[in-house]
Each structure stands twice: as C-alpha cells, then as structure tokens.
Amino acid sequence: MHADALPSFARTDLERLKLAADVILRLGGDSVIPPPLEAELVIFRDRIEHALLLPASGAAPAAPATWGPR
C-alpha cells in the first residue's frame, strides 16, 4: 500500500466535501460569500481535488518497469 493512499471511506467524504464547495462557489456571490472567504473555499476545494488524485488504499502498486528480458 502506498504511504499516501486514501481509504475508500475518506474518498467518499472528500467527494461530498468537494461537491458542497462547488455548489457554494457556484451559487454564492459577493453578497453571500465575502471575497476572503471565497478565496479560502477555492483553496480548500483545490486541496480536496489534490487529495482525490491519490491512489485508493486498495489499489495494487504499479509494476516496476523492466528494460530487458527476465
């Protein structure tokens, strides 16, 4: 298992948080969300997207590349 692997239950929670952040950013405006809070929410969403790029904890590690016959 990769040291930075993401458990499946955490992946589900992060997907829900990203969806919530996307909805807030899409529906919100300056009258609802002040610009500093909007900036923080964008950073939060970007970090969630990065975490979702991590491999799942159940995923097998990639096979090493070989350059010659075995």
CHARMM-style PDB file with segment names, atoms N, HN, CA, C and O in Angstrom:
ATOM      1  N   MET     1       0.854  -1.187   0.000  1.00  0.00      PROA
ATOM      2  CA  MET     1       0.000   0.000   0.000  1.00  0.00      PROA
ATOM      3  C   MET     1       0.893   1.242   0.000  1.00  0.00      PROA
ATOM      4  O   MET     1       1.901   1.287   0.706  1.00  0.00      PROA
ATOM      5  N   HSD     2       0.532   2.214  -0.768  1.00  0.00      PROA
ATOM      6  HN  HSD     2      -0.286   2.178  -1.341  1.00  0.00      PROA
ATOM      7  CA  HSD     2       1.248   3.476  -0.871  1.00  0.00      PROA
ATOM      8  C   HSD     2       1.090   4.254   0.433  1.00  0.00      PROA
ATOM      9  O   HSD     2       0.007   4.251   1.019  1.00  0.00      PROA
ATOM     10  N   ALA     3       2.138   4.913   0.892  1.00  0.00      PROA
ATOM     11  HN  ALA     3       3.017   4.915   0.416  1.00  0.00      PROA
ATOM     12  CA  ALA     3       2.095   5.644   2.166  1.00  0.00      PROA
ATOM     13  C   ALA     3       1.027   6.739   2.163  1.00  0.00      PROA
ATOM     14  O   ALA     3       0.442   7.043   3.203  1.00  0.00      PROA
ATOM     15  N   ASP     4       0.777   7.321   1.010  1.00  0.00      PROA
ATOM     16  HN  ASP     4       1.251   7.075   0.165  1.00  0.00      PROA
ATOM     17  CA  ASP     4      -0.208   8.400   0.913  1.00  0.00      PROA
ATOM     18  C   ASP     4      -1.544   7.908   0.373  1.00  0.00      PROA
ATOM     19  O   ASP     4      -2.350   8.710  -0.097  1.00  0.00      PROA
ATOM     20  N   ALA     5      -1.788   6.613   0.433  1.00  0.00      PROA
ATOM     21  HN  ALA     5      -1.132   5.962   0.815  1.00  0.00      PROA
ATOM     22  CA  ALA     5      -3.027   6.066  -0.108  1.00  0.00      PROA
ATOM     23  C   ALA     5      -4.230   6.595   0.662  1.00  0.00      PROA
ATOM     24  O   ALA     5      -4.151   6.880   1.857  1.00  0.00      PROA
ATOM     25  N   LEU     6      -5.317   6.715  -0.036  1.00  0.00      PROA
ATOM     26  HN  LEU     6      -5.382   6.484  -1.006  1.00  0.00      PROA
ATOM     27  CA  LEU     6      -6.533   7.280   0.530  1.00  0.00      PROA
ATOM     28  C   LEU     6      -7.561   6.172   0.730  1.00  0.00      PROA
ATOM     29  O   LEU     6      -7.970   5.534  -0.240  1.00  0.00      PROA
ATOM     30  N   PRO     7      -7.991   5.928   1.985  1.00  0.00      PROA
ATOM     31  CA  PRO     7      -9.013   4.894   2.216  1.00  0.00      PROA
ATOM     32  C   PRO     7     -10.303   5.238   1.483  1.00  0.00      PROA
ATOM     33  O   PRO     7     -10.606   6.411   1.267  1.00  0.00      PROA
ATOM     34  N   SER     8     -11.064   4.211   1.102  1.00  0.00      PROA
ATOM     35  HN  SER     8     -10.817   3.258   1.278  1.00  0.00      PROA
ATOM     36  CA  SER     8     -12.273   4.429   0.312  1.00  0.00      PROA
ATOM     37  C   SER     8     -13.303   5.275   1.062  1.00  0.00      PROA
ATOM     38  O   SER     8     -13.989   6.089   0.445  1.00  0.00      PROA
ATOM     39  N   PHE     9     -13.425   5.095   2.396  1.00  0.00      PROA
ATOM     40  HN  PHE     9     -12.868   4.434   2.897  1.00  0.00      PROA
ATOM     41  CA  PHE     9     -14.393   5.909   3.125  1.00  0.00      PROA
ATOM     42  C   PHE     9     -13.986   7.376   3.124  1.00  0.00      PROA
ATOM     43  O   PHE     9     -14.849   8.253   3.094  1.00  0.00      PROA
ATOM     44  N   ALA    10     -12.689   7.657   3.156  1.00  0.00      PROA
ATOM     45  HN  ALA    10     -11.987   6.944   3.181  1.00  0.00      PROA
ATOM     46  CA  ALA    10     -12.224   9.046   3.110  1.00  0.00      PROA
ATOM     47  C   ALA    10     -12.476   9.637   1.728  1.00  0.00      PROA
ATOM     48  O   ALA    10     -12.811  10.815   1.605  1.00  0.00      PROA
ATOM     49  N   ARG    11     -12.314   8.822   0.692  1.00  0.00      PROA
ATOM     50  HN  ARG    11     -12.041   7.865   0.792  1.00  0.00      PROA
ATOM     51  CA  ARG    11     -12.557   9.296  -0.674  1.00  0.00      PROA
ATOM     52  C   ARG    11     -14.006   9.741  -0.832  1.00  0.00      PROA
ATOM     53  O   ARG    11     -14.278  10.781  -1.433  1.00  0.00      PROA
ATOM     54  N   THR    12     -14.936   8.954  -0.292  1.00  0.00      PROA
ATOM     55  HN  THR    12     -14.715   8.110   0.197  1.00  0.00      PROA
ATOM     56  CA  THR    12     -16.359   9.307  -0.369  1.00  0.00      PROA
ATOM     57  C   THR    12     -16.627  10.619   0.346  1.00  0.00      PROA
ATOM     58  O   THR    12     -17.336  11.482  -0.172  1.00  0.00      PROA
ATOM     59  N   ASP    13     -16.063  10.768   1.528  1.00  0.00      PROA
ATOM     60  HN  ASP    13     -15.486  10.067   1.948  1.00  0.00      PROA
ATOM     61  CA  ASP    13     -16.254  12.014   2.282  1.00  0.00      PROA
ATOM     62  C   ASP    13     -15.665  13.213   1.539  1.00  0.00      PROA
ATOM     63  O   ASP    13     -16.276  14.282   1.501  1.00  0.00      PROA
ATOM     64  N   LEU    14     -14.487  13.040   0.952  1.00  0.00      PROA
ATOM     65  HN  LEU    14     -13.991  12.173   0.983  1.00  0.00      PROA
ATOM     66  CA  LEU    14     -13.864  14.135   0.212  1.00  0.00      PROA
ATOM     67  C   LEU    14     -14.662  14.498  -1.036  1.00  0.00      PROA
ATOM     68  O   LEU    14     -14.770  15.674  -1.383  1.00  0.00      PROA
ATOM     69  N   GLU    15     -15.219  13.503  -1.708  1.00  0.00      PROA
ATOM     70  HN  GLU    15     -15.131  12.547  -1.427  1.00  0.00      PROA
ATOM     71  CA  GLU    15     -16.048  13.796  -2.880  1.00  0.00      PROA
ATOM     72  C   GLU    15     -17.265  14.616  -2.486  1.00  0.00      PROA
ATOM     73  O   GLU    15     -17.667  15.523  -3.214  1.00  0.00      PROA
ATOM     74  N   ARG    16     -17.853  14.303  -1.339  1.00  0.00      PROA
ATOM     75  HN  ARG    16     -17.526  13.566  -0.747  1.00  0.00      PROA
ATOM     76  CA  ARG    16     -19.011  15.071  -0.861  1.00  0.00      PROA
ATOM     77  C   ARG    16     -18.614  16.495  -0.492  1.00  0.00      PROA
ATOM     78  O   ARG    16     -19.345  17.438  -0.792  1.00  0.00      PROA
ATOM     79  N   LEU    17     -17.465  16.660   0.155  1.00  0.00      PROA
ATOM     80  HN  LEU    17     -16.871  15.894   0.400  1.00  0.00      PROA
ATOM     81  CA  LEU    17     -16.995  17.996   0.514  1.00  0.00      PROA
ATOM     82  C   LEU    17     -16.700  18.826  -0.731  1.00  0.00      PROA
ATOM     83  O   LEU    17     -17.013  20.016  -0.778  1.00  0.00      PROA
ATOM     84  N   LYS    18     -16.095  18.192  -1.746  1.00  0.00      PROA
ATOM     85  HN  LYS    18     -15.841  17.226  -1.708  1.00  0.00      PROA
ATOM     86  CA  LYS    18     -15.812  18.915  -2.987  1.00  0.00      PROA
ATOM     87  C   LYS    18     -17.103  19.353  -3.660  1.00  0.00      PROA
ATOM     88  O   LYS    18     -17.201  20.476  -4.157  1.00  0.00      PROA
ATOM     89  N   LEU    19     -18.098  18.464  -3.678  1.00  0.00      PROA
ATOM     90  HN  LEU    19     -18.018  17.553  -3.275  1.00  0.00      PROA
ATOM     91  CA  LEU    19     -19.388  18.815  -4.263  1.00  0.00      PROA
ATOM     92  C   LEU    19     -20.011  19.995  -3.517  1.00  0.00      PROA
ATOM     93  O   LEU    19     -20.533  20.918  -4.142  1.00  0.00      PROA
ATOM     94  N   ALA    20     -19.958  19.968  -2.192  1.00  0.00      PROA
ATOM     95  HN  ALA    20     -19.534  19.218  -1.685  1.00  0.00      PROA
ATOM     96  CA  ALA    20     -20.505  21.074  -1.396  1.00  0.00      PROA
ATOM     97  C   ALA    20     -19.773  22.379  -1.691  1.00  0.00      PROA
ATOM     98  O   ALA    20     -20.401  23.428  -1.830  1.00  0.00      PROA
ATOM     99  N   ALA    21     -18.459  22.318  -1.784  1.00  0.00      PROA
ATOM    100  HN  ALA    21     -17.949  21.465  -1.670  1.00  0.00      PROA
ATOM    101  CA  ALA    21     -17.684  23.526  -2.087  1.00  0.00      PROA
ATOM    102  C   ALA    21     -18.031  24.048  -3.476  1.00  0.00      PROA
ATOM    103  O   ALA    21     -18.167  25.256  -3.668  1.00  0.00      PROA
ATOM    104  N   ASP    22     -18.175  23.147  -4.446  1.00  0.00      PROA
ATOM    105  HN  ASP    22     -18.064  22.165  -4.291  1.00  0.00      PROA
ATOM    106  CA  ASP    22     -18.541  23.564  -5.803  1.00  0.00      PROA
ATOM    107  C   ASP    22     -19.908  24.251  -5.825  1.00  0.00      PROA
ATOM    108  O   ASP    22     -20.084  25.270  -6.493  1.00  0.00      PROA
ATOM    109  N   VAL    23     -20.870  23.692  -5.095  1.00  0.00      PROA
ATOM    110  HN  VAL    23     -20.727  22.864  -4.552  1.00  0.00      PROA
ATOM    111  CA  VAL    23     -22.216  24.273  -5.063  1.00  0.00      PROA
ATOM    112  C   VAL    23     -22.179  25.649  -4.408  1.00  0.00      PROA
ATOM    113  O   VAL    23     -22.786  26.592  -4.915  1.00  0.00      PROA
ATOM    114  N   ILE    24     -21.486  25.769  -3.309  1.00  0.00      PROA
ATOM    115  HN  ILE    24     -20.993  25.003  -2.897  1.00  0.00      PROA
ATOM    116  CA  ILE    24     -21.397  27.065  -2.612  1.00  0.00      PROA
ATOM    117  C   ILE    24     -20.753  28.109  -3.510  1.00  0.00      PROA
ATOM    118  O   ILE    24     -21.222  29.244  -3.594  1.00  0.00      PROA
ATOM    119  N   LEU    25     -19.671  27.717  -4.182  1.00  0.00      PROA
ATOM    120  HN  LEU    25     -19.290  26.795  -4.114  1.00  0.00      PROA
ATOM    121  CA  LEU    25     -18.985  28.677  -5.058  1.00  0.00      PROA
ATOM    122  C   LEU    25     -19.829  29.038  -6.272  1.00  0.00      PROA
ATOM    123  O   LEU    25     -19.796  30.181  -6.728  1.00  0.00      PROA
ATOM    124  N   ARG    26     -20.587  28.079  -6.801  1.00  0.00      PROA
ATOM    125  HN  ARG    26     -20.615  27.151  -6.430  1.00  0.00      PROA
ATOM    126  CA  ARG    26     -21.403  28.346  -7.979  1.00  0.00      PROA
ATOM    127  C   ARG    26     -22.594  29.238  -7.639  1.00  0.00      PROA
ATOM    128  O   ARG    26     -22.902  30.178  -8.372  1.00  0.00      PROA
ATOM    129  N   LEU    27     -23.259  28.940  -6.527  1.00  0.00      PROA
ATOM    130  HN  LEU    27     -23.009  28.176  -5.932  1.00  0.00      PROA
ATOM    131  CA  LEU    27     -24.477  29.668  -6.178  1.00  0.00      PROA
ATOM    132  C   LEU    27     -24.205  30.945  -5.403  1.00  0.00      PROA
ATOM    133  O   LEU    27     -24.999  31.885  -5.436  1.00  0.00      PROA
ATOM    134  N   GLY    28     -23.089  30.972  -4.713  1.00  0.00      PROA
ATOM    135  HN  GLY    28     -22.444  30.209  -4.686  1.00  0.00      PROA
ATOM    136  CA  GLY    28     -22.763  32.147  -3.916  1.00  0.00      PROA
ATOM    137  C   GLY    28     -22.249  33.278  -4.784  1.00  0.00      PROA
ATOM    138  O   GLY    28     -21.789  33.067  -5.907  1.00  0.00      PROA
ATOM    139  N   GLY    29     -22.333  34.438  -4.261  1.00  0.00      PROA
ATOM    140  HN  GLY    29     -22.707  34.610  -3.349  1.00  0.00      PROA
ATOM    141  CA  GLY    29     -21.806  35.614  -4.921  1.00  0.00      PROA
ATOM    142  C   GLY    29     -21.201  36.510  -3.869  1.00  0.00      PROA
ATOM    143  O   GLY    29     -21.110  36.130  -2.702  1.00  0.00      PROA
ATOM    144  N   ASP    30     -20.788  37.686  -4.266  1.00  0.00      PROA
ATOM    145  HN  ASP    30     -20.862  37.995  -5.214  1.00  0.00      PROA
ATOM    146  CA  ASP    30     -20.195  38.611  -3.293  1.00  0.00      PROA
ATOM    147  C   ASP    30     -21.184  38.978  -2.191  1.00  0.00      PROA
ATOM    148  O   ASP    30     -20.779  39.284  -1.070  1.00  0.00      PROA
ATOM    149  N   SER    31     -22.480  38.949  -2.505  1.00  0.00      PROA
ATOM    150  HN  SER    31     -22.809  38.700  -3.415  1.00  0.00      PROA
ATOM    151  CA  SER    31     -23.467  39.302  -1.488  1.00  0.00      PROA
ATOM    152  C   SER    31     -23.624  38.191  -0.453  1.00  0.00      PROA
ATOM    153  O   SER    31     -24.054  38.450   0.672  1.00  0.00      PROA
ATOM    154  N   VAL    32     -23.278  36.953  -0.825  1.00  0.00      PROA
ATOM    155  HN  VAL    32     -22.929  36.743  -1.738  1.00  0.00      PROA
ATOM    156  CA  VAL    32     -23.425  35.813   0.087  1.00  0.00      PROA
ATOM    157  C   VAL    32     -22.094  35.453   0.732  1.00  0.00      PROA
ATOM    158  O   VAL    32     -22.024  35.231   1.940  1.00  0.00      PROA
ATOM    159  N   ILE    33     -21.051  35.396  -0.066  1.00  0.00      PROA
ATOM    160  HN  ILE    33     -21.108  35.576  -1.048  1.00  0.00      PROA
ATOM    161  CA  ILE    33     -19.734  34.991   0.419  1.00  0.00      PROA
ATOM    162  C   ILE    33     -18.758  36.155   0.228  1.00  0.00      PROA
ATOM    163  O   ILE    33     -18.518  36.585  -0.900  1.00  0.00      PROA
ATOM    164  N   PRO    34     -18.202  36.659   1.319  1.00  0.00      PROA
ATOM    165  CA  PRO    34     -17.202  37.724   1.157  1.00  0.00      PROA
ATOM    166  C   PRO    34     -15.965  37.200   0.415  1.00  0.00      PROA
ATOM    167  O   PRO    34     -15.629  36.022   0.538  1.00  0.00      PROA
ATOM    168  N   PRO    35     -15.293  38.051  -0.343  1.00  0.00      PROA
ATOM    169  CA  PRO    35     -14.144  37.608  -1.147  1.00  0.00      PROA
ATOM    170  C   PRO    35     -13.067  36.835  -0.378  1.00  0.00      PROA
ATOM    171  O   PRO    35     -12.558  35.845  -0.906  1.00  0.00      PROA
ATOM    172  N   PRO    36     -12.693  37.241   0.850  1.00  0.00      PROA
ATOM    173  CA  PRO    36     -11.668  36.447   1.551  1.00  0.00      PROA
ATOM    174  C   PRO    36     -12.135  35.014   1.844  1.00  0.00      PROA
ATOM    175  O   PRO    36     -11.348  34.072   1.749  1.00  0.00      PROA
ATOM    176  N   LEU    37     -13.402  34.856   2.197  1.00  0.00      PROA
ATOM    177  HN  LEU    37     -14.041  35.622   2.275  1.00  0.00      PROA
ATOM    178  CA  LEU    37     -13.937  33.520   2.463  1.00  0.00      PROA
ATOM    179  C   LEU    37     -14.030  32.711   1.174  1.00  0.00      PROA
ATOM    180  O   LEU    37     -13.786  31.504   1.177  1.00  0.00      PROA
ATOM    181  N   GLU    38     -14.377  33.363   0.089  1.00  0.00      PROA
ATOM    182  HN  GLU    38     -14.576  34.343   0.087  1.00  0.00      PROA
ATOM    183  CA  GLU    38     -14.432  32.679  -1.202  1.00  0.00      PROA
ATOM    184  C   GLU    38     -13.049  32.176  -1.597  1.00  0.00      PROA
ATOM    185  O   GLU    38     -12.911  31.064  -2.107  1.00  0.00      PROA
ATOM    186  N   ALA    39     -12.026  32.993  -1.363  1.00  0.00      PROA
ATOM    187  HN  ALA    39     -12.138  33.897  -0.949  1.00  0.00      PROA
ATOM    188  CA  ALA    39     -10.656  32.580  -1.683  1.00  0.00      PROA
ATOM    189  C   ALA    39     -10.258  31.357  -0.863  1.00  0.00      PROA
ATOM    190  O   ALA    39      -9.641  30.430  -1.388  1.00  0.00      PROA
ATOM    191  N   GLU    40     -10.608  31.351   0.421  1.00  0.00      PROA
ATOM    192  HN  GLU    40     -11.110  32.104   0.847  1.00  0.00      PROA
ATOM    193  CA  GLU    40     -10.307  30.201   1.270  1.00  0.00      PROA
ATOM    194  C   GLU    40     -11.045  28.952   0.788  1.00  0.00      PROA
ATOM    195  O   GLU    40     -10.493  27.852   0.816  1.00  0.00      PROA
ATOM    196  N   LEU    41     -12.281  29.123   0.351  1.00  0.00      PROA
ATOM    197  HN  LEU    41     -12.729  30.017   0.329  1.00  0.00      PROA
ATOM    198  CA  LEU    41     -13.075  27.996  -0.133  1.00  0.00      PROA
ATOM    199  C   LEU    41     -12.483  27.425  -1.420  1.00  0.00      PROA
ATOM    200  O   LEU    41     -12.497  26.210  -1.618  1.00  0.00      PROA
ATOM    201  N   VAL    42     -11.971  28.273  -2.282  1.00  0.00      PROA
ATOM    202  HN  VAL    42     -11.960  29.260  -2.121  1.00  0.00      PROA
ATOM    203  CA  VAL    42     -11.323  27.817  -3.516  1.00  0.00      PROA
ATOM    204  C   VAL    42     -10.065  27.015  -3.173  1.00  0.00      PROA
ATOM    205  O   VAL    42      -9.813  25.967  -3.767  1.00  0.00      PROA
ATOM    206  N   ILE    43      -9.284  27.507  -2.221  1.00  0.00      PROA
ATOM    207  HN  ILE    43      -9.488  28.359  -1.739  1.00  0.00      PROA
ATOM    208  CA  ILE    43      -8.077  26.780  -1.794  1.00  0.00      PROA
ATOM    209  C   ILE    43      -8.465  25.427  -1.204  1.00  0.00      PROA
ATOM    210  O   ILE    43      -7.828  24.416  -1.500  1.00  0.00      PROA
ATOM    211  N   PHE    44      -9.507  25.401  -0.372  1.00  0.00      PROA
ATOM    212  HN  PHE    44     -10.024  26.222  -0.131  1.00  0.00      PROA
ATOM    213  CA  PHE    44      -9.997  24.172   0.236  1.00  0.00      PROA
ATOM    214  C   PHE    44     -10.409  23.171  -0.843  1.00  0.00      PROA
ATOM    215  O   PHE    44     -10.047  21.996  -0.777  1.00  0.00      PROA
ATOM    216  N   ARG    45     -11.168  23.641  -1.838  1.00  0.00      PROA
ATOM    217  HN  ARG    45     -11.463  24.595  -1.892  1.00  0.00      PROA
ATOM    218  CA  ARG    45     -11.616  22.771  -2.927  1.00  0.00      PROA
ATOM    219  C   ARG    45     -10.427  22.228  -3.714  1.00  0.00      PROA
ATOM    220  O   ARG    45     -10.416  21.057  -4.095  1.00  0.00      PROA
ATOM    221  N   ASP    46      -9.425  23.074  -3.958  1.00  0.00      PROA
ATOM    222  HN  ASP    46      -9.433  24.025  -3.649  1.00  0.00      PROA
ATOM    223  CA  ASP    46      -8.241  22.627  -4.691  1.00  0.00      PROA
ATOM    224  C   ASP    46      -7.481  21.551  -3.912  1.00  0.00      PROA
ATOM    225  O   ASP    46      -6.976  20.598  -4.504  1.00  0.00      PROA
ATOM    226  N   ARG    47      -7.400  21.699  -2.605  1.00  0.00      PROA
ATOM    227  HN  ARG    47      -7.811  22.473  -2.123  1.00  0.00      PROA
ATOM    228  CA  ARG    47      -6.726  20.689  -1.785  1.00  0.00      PROA
ATOM    229  C   ARG    47      -7.490  19.373  -1.797  1.00  0.00      PROA
ATOM    230  O   ARG    47      -6.888  18.300  -1.809  1.00  0.00      PROA
ATOM    231  N   ILE    48      -8.807  19.457  -1.795  1.00  0.00      PROA
ATOM    232  HN  ILE    48      -9.296  20.330  -1.786  1.00  0.00      PROA
ATOM    233  CA  ILE    48      -9.621  18.243  -1.880  1.00  0.00      PROA
ATOM    234  C   ILE    48      -9.376  17.559  -3.221  1.00  0.00      PROA
ATOM    235  O   ILE    48      -9.206  16.341  -3.274  1.00  0.00      PROA
ATOM    236  N   GLU    49      -9.358  18.333  -4.305  1.00  0.00      PROA
ATOM    237  HN  GLU    49      -9.497  19.323  -4.263  1.00  0.00      PROA
ATOM    238  CA  GLU    49      -9.105  17.759  -5.630  1.00  0.00      PROA
ATOM    239  C   GLU    49      -7.752  17.068  -5.658  1.00  0.00      PROA
ATOM    240  O   GLU    49      -7.618  15.994  -6.244  1.00  0.00      PROA
ATOM    241  N   HSD    50      -6.748  17.671  -5.031  1.00  0.00      PROA
ATOM    242  HN  HSD    50      -6.856  18.543  -4.555  1.00  0.00      PROA
ATOM    243  CA  HSD    50      -5.421  17.059  -4.981  1.00  0.00      PROA
ATOM    244  C   HSD    50      -5.467  15.746  -4.202  1.00  0.00      PROA
ATOM    245  O   HSD    50      -4.874  14.754  -4.626  1.00  0.00      PROA
ATOM    246  N   ALA    51      -6.166  15.734  -3.067  1.00  0.00      PROA
ATOM    247  HN  ALA    51      -6.647  16.540  -2.723  1.00  0.00      PROA
ATOM    248  CA  ALA    51      -6.269  14.514  -2.260  1.00  0.00      PROA
ATOM    249  C   ALA    51      -6.972  13.409  -3.034  1.00  0.00      PROA
ATOM    250  O   ALA    51      -6.631  12.235  -2.889  1.00  0.00      PROA
ATOM    251  N   LEU    52      -7.947  13.774  -3.850  1.00  0.00      PROA
ATOM    252  HN  LEU    52      -8.224  14.728  -3.968  1.00  0.00      PROA
ATOM    253  CA  LEU    52      -8.672  12.770  -4.627  1.00  0.00      PROA
ATOM    254  C   LEU    52      -7.809  12.160  -5.732  1.00  0.00      PROA
ATOM    255  O   LEU    52      -8.159  11.112  -6.275  1.00  0.00      PROA
ATOM    256  N   LEU    53      -6.701  12.792  -6.067  1.00  0.00      PROA
ATOM    257  HN  LEU    53      -6.417  13.643  -5.625  1.00  0.00      PROA
ATOM    258  CA  LEU    53      -5.789  12.241  -7.069  1.00  0.00      PROA
ATOM    259  C   LEU    53      -4.908  11.139  -6.488  1.00  0.00      PROA
ATOM    260  O   LEU    53      -4.279  10.394  -7.239  1.00  0.00      PROA
ATOM    261  N   LEU    54      -4.854  11.026  -5.148  1.00  0.00      PROA
ATOM    262  HN  LEU    54      -5.365  11.631  -4.538  1.00  0.00      PROA
ATOM    263  CA  LEU    54      -4.057   9.984  -4.520  1.00  0.00      PROA
ATOM    264  C   LEU    54      -4.654   8.623  -4.835  1.00  0.00      PROA
ATOM    265  O   LEU    54      -5.865   8.505  -5.024  1.00  0.00      PROA
ATOM    266  N   PRO    55      -3.820   7.600  -4.892  1.00  0.00      PROA
ATOM    267  CA  PRO    55      -4.349   6.268  -5.181  1.00  0.00      PROA
ATOM    268  C   PRO    55      -5.229   5.773  -4.044  1.00  0.00      PROA
ATOM    269  O   PRO    55      -5.064   6.180  -2.894  1.00  0.00      PROA
ATOM    270  N   ALA    56      -6.150   4.904  -4.371  1.00  0.00      PROA
ATOM    271  HN  ALA    56      -6.284   4.573  -5.305  1.00  0.00      PROA
ATOM    272  CA  ALA    56      -7.009   4.297  -3.349  1.00  0.00      PROA
ATOM    273  C   ALA    56      -6.172   3.316  -2.539  1.00  0.00      PROA
ATOM    274  O   ALA    56      -5.207   2.751  -3.053  1.00  0.00      PROA
ATOM    275  N   SER    57      -6.530   3.112  -1.285  1.00  0.00      PROA
ATOM    276  HN  SER    57      -7.314   3.571  -0.867  1.00  0.00      PROA
ATOM    277  CA  SER    57      -5.728   2.252  -0.412  1.00  0.00      PROA
ATOM    278  C   SER    57      -5.752   0.801  -0.848  1.00  0.00      PROA
ATOM    279  O   SER    57      -4.834   0.046  -0.527  1.00  0.00      PROA
ATOM    280  N   GLY    58      -6.780   0.396  -1.569  1.00  0.00      PROA
ATOM    281  HN  GLY    58      -7.526   1.009  -1.829  1.00  0.00      PROA
ATOM    282  CA  GLY    58      -6.859  -0.986  -2.024  1.00  0.00      PROA
ATOM    283  C   GLY    58      -6.178  -1.223  -3.359  1.00  0.00      PROA
ATOM    284  O   GLY    58      -6.107  -2.360  -3.826  1.00  0.00      PROA
ATOM    285  N   ALA    59      -5.679  -0.171  -3.973  1.00  0.00      PROA
ATOM    286  HN  ALA    59      -5.736   0.752  -3.593  1.00  0.00      PROA
ATOM    287  CA  ALA    59      -5.064  -0.297  -5.293  1.00  0.00      PROA
ATOM    288  C   ALA    59      -3.703  -0.977  -5.187  1.00  0.00      PROA
ATOM    289  O   ALA    59      -2.933  -0.716  -4.264  1.00  0.00      PROA
ATOM    290  N   ALA    60      -3.426  -1.842  -6.136  1.00  0.00      PROA
ATOM    291  HN  ALA    60      -4.052  -2.055  -6.887  1.00  0.00      PROA
ATOM    292  CA  ALA    60      -2.131  -2.517  -6.173  1.00  0.00      PROA
ATOM    293  C   ALA    60      -1.083  -1.530  -6.668  1.00  0.00      PROA
ATOM    294  O   ALA    60      -1.372  -0.694  -7.524  1.00  0.00      PROA
ATOM    295  N   PRO    61       0.128  -1.622  -6.137  1.00  0.00      PROA
ATOM    296  CA  PRO    61       1.179  -0.722  -6.622  1.00  0.00      PROA
ATOM    297  C   PRO    61       1.524  -1.022  -8.073  1.00  0.00      PROA
ATOM    298  O   PRO    61       1.387  -2.154  -8.537  1.00  0.00      PROA
ATOM    299  N   ALA    62       1.961  -0.023  -8.759  1.00  0.00      PROA
ATOM    300  HN  ALA    62       2.073   0.896  -8.382  1.00  0.00      PROA
ATOM    301  CA  ALA    62       2.320  -0.188 -10.171  1.00  0.00      PROA
ATOM    302  C   ALA    62       3.531  -1.115 -10.281  1.00  0.00      PROA
ATOM    303  O   ALA    62       4.433  -1.078  -9.445  1.00  0.00      PROA
ATOM    304  N   ALA    63       3.536  -1.932 -11.308  1.00  0.00      PROA
ATOM    305  HN  ALA    63       2.803  -1.962 -11.988  1.00  0.00      PROA
ATOM    306  CA  ALA    63       4.654  -2.845 -11.530  1.00  0.00      PROA
ATOM    307  C   ALA    63       5.862  -2.040 -11.974  1.00  0.00      PROA
ATOM    308  O   ALA    63       5.727  -1.094 -12.751  1.00  0.00      PROA
ATOM    309  N   PRO    64       7.053  -2.409 -11.483  1.00  0.00      PROA
ATOM    310  CA  PRO    64       8.236  -1.661 -11.901  1.00  0.00      PROA
ATOM    311  C   PRO    64       8.531  -1.913 -13.379  1.00  0.00      PROA
ATOM    312  O   PRO    64       8.263  -2.992 -13.907  1.00  0.00      PROA
ATOM    313  N   ALA    65       9.071  -0.922 -14.013  1.00  0.00      PROA
ATOM    314  HN  ALA    65       9.289  -0.045 -13.584  1.00  0.00      PROA
ATOM    315  CA  ALA    65       9.429  -1.051 -15.426  1.00  0.00      PROA
ATOM    316  C   ALA    65      10.649  -1.943 -15.569  1.00  0.00      PROA
ATOM    317  O   ALA    65      11.574  -1.874 -14.759  1.00  0.00      PROA
ATOM    318  N   THR    66      10.651  -2.759 -16.573  1.00  0.00      PROA
ATOM    319  HN  THR    66       9.900  -2.815 -17.231  1.00  0.00      PROA
ATOM    320  CA  THR    66      11.814  -3.614 -16.841  1.00  0.00      PROA
ATOM    321  C   THR    66      12.374  -3.225 -18.192  1.00  0.00      PROA
ATOM    322  O   THR    66      11.635  -2.889 -19.116  1.00  0.00      PROA
ATOM    323  N   TRP    67      13.688  -3.275 -18.291  1.00  0.00      PROA
ATOM    324  HN  TRP    67      14.289  -3.547 -17.540  1.00  0.00      PROA
ATOM    325  CA  TRP    67      14.338  -2.850 -19.529  1.00  0.00      PROA
ATOM    326  C   TRP    67      14.952  -4.007 -20.294  1.00  0.00      PROA
ATOM    327  O   TRP    67      15.559  -3.794 -21.343  1.00  0.00      PROA
ATOM    328  N   GLY    68      14.816  -5.188 -19.811  1.00  0.00      PROA
ATOM    329  HN  GLY    68      14.324  -5.362 -18.959  1.00  0.00      PROA
ATOM    330  CA  GLY    68      15.411  -6.309 -20.519  1.00  0.00      PROA
ATOM    331  C   GLY    68      14.636  -7.580 -20.227  1.00  0.00      PROA
ATOM    332  O   GLY    68      13.636  -7.559 -19.510  1.00  0.00      PROA
ATOM    333  N   PRO    69      15.100  -8.673 -20.780  1.00  0.00      PROA
ATOM    334  CA  PRO    69      14.408  -9.932 -20.514  1.00  0.00      PROA
ATOM    335  C   PRO    69      14.579 -10.343 -19.058  1.00  0.00      PROA
ATOM    336  O   PRO    69      15.572 -10.012 -18.410  1.00  0.00      PROA
ATOM    337  N   ARG    70      13.594 -11.066 -18.566  1.00  0.00      PROA
ATOM    338  HN  ARG    70      12.787 -11.335 -19.092  1.00  0.00      PROA
ATOM    339  CA  ARG    70      13.660 -11.522 -17.172  1.00  0.00      PROA
ATOM    340  C   ARG    70      14.292 -12.867 -17.105  1.00  0.00      PROA
ATOM    341  OT1 ARG    70      14.440 -13.426 -16.018  1.00  0.00      PROA
TER     342      ARG     70
END
